[in-house]
Amino acid sequence: MNEFEEYELETLAVRAGQVRTHENEHSEPIFPTSSFVFGSAAEAAARFAGTEPGNIYSRFTNPTVRIFEQRLAAMEGAESCVATASGMAAILATCMGLLKAGDHIVSSRSIFGTTTVLFTNYMGKFGVETSFVDLVDVAAWEAAIKPNTKLLFLETPSNPLTEIADIAALAKLAKQHGCLLAVDNCFCTPVLQRPLELGADIIIHSATKYLDGQGRCMGGAVLGKKDKVGTDVFGFLRTCGPTMSAFNAWVFLKGLETLHLRMKAHCDNALQLARWLEQQPAVARVYYPGLESHPQHALARQQQSGFGGILSFELKGGKDAGWKLVDATRMISITANLGDTKSTITHPATTTHGRLTPEQRAAAGIADGLIRISVGIEAIEDIKKDLARGM
């Protein structure tokens, strides 16, 4: 983080990574170019050989993308960041950069449904086996580790049940067995949680979500140490090209500037909504780590500075009640995206987790009456009124 080490996170989110050009621009510039010109044949050779730093080709070196990478790295306290085309591209780049055929992953079963498909259908095709365990059961994690286990992977809070993993305990376990611990920090962002400080090795982000915050662009990021992320994961990106565009990087930079303000608003609204939902007769259970009724409430208070903007709740009437509620909303957006200033609602069993088998959904706790809400920053009373229509 060099000259930015002395600053607080809010300042890093606005200032870190920017080096002004000769034009002395105040806002970060966008470099919409595919390639860069060299001053001589010798300079070109040195750039390609890696003996001289500098831009080569926007698939893997773009100044706007680099500002985003350096800023997010400063906010997470990471040595290195590799930006990618999407959150799923970030997970793929991590696996392809750090694993090989014959390796083994232990993953929480409470992860985004598409991540489960990536591990089982695609990484499995290339000889990487995955075992799925209960996110909160540290003993189950240890029991699943094999001699060839190289990666432990989790989301915390989980999607969509907001379970909380003990990052420090799993980091200790990973180190004991020579594994890497990767934490998807999409729900919390560095504003609410910094997994590297708790012992994690890798952080994954879907920048599409809260880092942007307004549902405008696709992007992802992998963060960690220079040898693993800056060399191995970057090597995959350089060769295979799941690249973040310069324009998207610029949009994410603007999103980072207001991230701490938005996360506070999301957290405040989500806690009020969760408490209101607990009082509704049609609701069987509410899943939100800010509630005292949440089984990992104390752990969430310990490792997070806020409880996030995502909550889920189970309706007593199953799928029919869930679809009725979704269809009755007028303001809340029916979309599977999350992390937006606009509140969004989805029925996980038939959308985000719809490609899982019924057995996989049951194991992950995805009931037919489950509803997930990404709580936006609208007036909380308007959010409540919109949901009340379908109750």
Secondary structure, 3 states (H helix, E strand, C coil): CHHHCCCCHHHHHHHCCCCCCCCCCCCCCCCCCCECCCCCHHHHHHHHHCCCCCCCECCCCCHHHHHHHHHHHHHHCCCEEEEECCHHHHHHHHHHHHCCCCCEEEEECCCCHHHHHHHHHHHHHHCCEEEEECCCCHHHHHHHCCCCEEEEEEECCCCCCCCCCCHHHHHHHHHHCCCEEEEECCCCHHHHCCHHHHCCCEEEEECCCCCCCCCCCCCEEEEECHHHHHHHHHHHHHHHCCCCCHHHHHHHHHHHHCHHHHHHHHHHHHHHHHHHHHCCCCEEEEECCCCCCCCCHHHHHHHCCCCCCEEEEEECCHHHHHHHHHHHCCCCEECCCCCCCCCEEECHHHCCCCCCCHHHHHHCCCCCCEEEEECCCCCHHHHHHHHHCCC
